[in-house]
Structure formats: C-alpha cells, structure tokens
Amino acid sequence: MSPFLIAIAKGSLLIVFLAAFVAGIWANLRMTKRQRETGGRYWLVNPKPMVANWLSIEFPIFIIAVIIAAGAVAALKALG
C-alpha cells in the first residue's frame, strides 16, 4: 500500500476517533445532567437515578461511542 493511502487512512481514522470521543462526552454530560435533575447527587446513598440513566437513550450512545473509538485506536495502531 502506498504511503499516501496510509496517510489518508490514518487521517480518516483520526476523524472517526474524534467524532466518537465527542459523542461520548456529549452522552456522558447528558446522563450526568439528567441524574442531577432527578436528585441523584448522592449516588452512593441513592443509586436509583444512576440506574435509571442506564435505561435512557444516552447510555447506548455512550457505549457505542466507546466501542467505535477503541476500534479506531486499534486500527491506527495496526497501521503503524
């Protein structure tokens, strides 16, 4: 494979990683905001708001973003 194509692949994987990272941050902030709005400041005493967040739409988005970001990093390492 030519060095130019490798550079393009690395750049696109970096863009994928950054997009997944931003999506993960967004989902995490939304989950934290929702948890605080429902009175979940003391999650050790009352874990119900934290567990309720796992059923929200942001939690699967967060998990998928983490998986995509990890895959992009693994592909970047494989390319060298």
N, C-alpha and C positions, 0 to 999 in steps of 0.2 A: 504494500500500500504506500502511496506517495506521502511525503511529509505534509504536503498541502492538505490532503484529505484527512490526515490525522489531526492537523490543527483545527480544521473545520469541525470534526467530530468532538474534539475536546471543548471547543467553544460552545457548541450546542449542548453538550452535557453539562457544562458550567451554567448555562442559562436554565436548563431543566432543574438543576440543583437549587439555584437561587429562587426560582418560582416556587418550588416545593417548600423551601425554607420560609419564604414569605407567607405562603398559605398555612403552614404550621403555626407560625407566630400569630397570624390572624385568628385561627381557630382557637388557639390557646387563650388569647386575650378575650375572645367572646365567651369561652367557657368560664374564665375567671370572673368576668363581669356578671354573667348570669348567676354564678354561685354567690357572689357578694350581694346581688339584688335579692336573692331568696333568703338572706340571713345566714349565709354559710361562712362567716368569718372564722368561727372556731370549729374547724372541720374535725379536729380530734375529739371534741366533745359531742358534736352532732354531725356525723358523716352523711346524713341524708341528702343535703344539697349537692355534695360531691358525687354521690352515687347517681343522683338524678341527672347530673350532667352527662354521665356515660350513655344515657338514653337520648341525648339531644343529637341534632344533626351535625354539630361541630366535631364531635368525638370521632366519628368515622372519617371525616375530612382530615383531622389531625393524624390519625393512624395511617391513612393512605399517603399523606404528605411525607411522613417519616419513612415509609417504605420506598417511595419514589426517590427521596433524597439519598437514602442509603444505597439504592441501586445505581444512582448516578455517580456517587463516590466510588462504588466498586468498579463501575465501568471506566471511570477516569484512572483508577489505579491499574486496571488491566491494560489500558492503552499505554501506560508508562508515563 
